[in-house]
Amino acid sequence: MWNTAWMRSVEWLAAAATDPRECKRQWDHGTGTALLEAGRYWNVLSVPDELGLLAVDVLWHDLLRIPGPVLRHSKARRVGFFLPPGPGQQWIGAGIRHLGKGSWIPVPPPYRDTGHLEWIIPPDGNGTLHSPDRLEAALQQATTTLALLGTGPPRSTDTLHHPPQHDHLSIHSTPR
């Protein structure tokens, strides 16, 4: 049975499609996924799944804030964080991909997984997205944890950047 929250979630996500009705048809009767363009309602920050799953755990520790949507592609071993669109956004770091205007994201419906795609945190239907500052801090903490465990991302001195109005912090993994 559909509840109001799921219906809002479907409508919010489908609104990013060029044809929302076709998007919902694909979810229900087609492949189970729809290609949605980033850059209009949201961008996606795609990170390696080990880093992303730890960052999700960090984000959930702030009980006063609900994180935005998080989508996992198990075959590609990637986790995507939905954040506000912004032409000035630049995220740089080992294995990090920022997907904005002109990028197309395969998305399952918010109410079920499809193939290799699964919602770790589905959209809430209210447009809640990740704060770039909070996401950057969570990724920093996850990178530090991975480095301490000796299973971190590839050694890199790349800097993780996000919108220019924010401070930039470095992500470093310690050499093994």
Secondary structure, DSSP 8 states (H G I E B T S, - for coil): ---HHHHHHHHHHHTTSSSHHHHHHHHHHSSS-EEEETTSS-EEEEEEHHHHHHHHHHHHT-TTS----EEEETTTTEEEEEE---TT----STT-EEE-TT-EEEE--TTS-BTTEEEEE---SS-----HHHHHHHHHHHHHHHHHHT--SS----EE---TTS--EE------
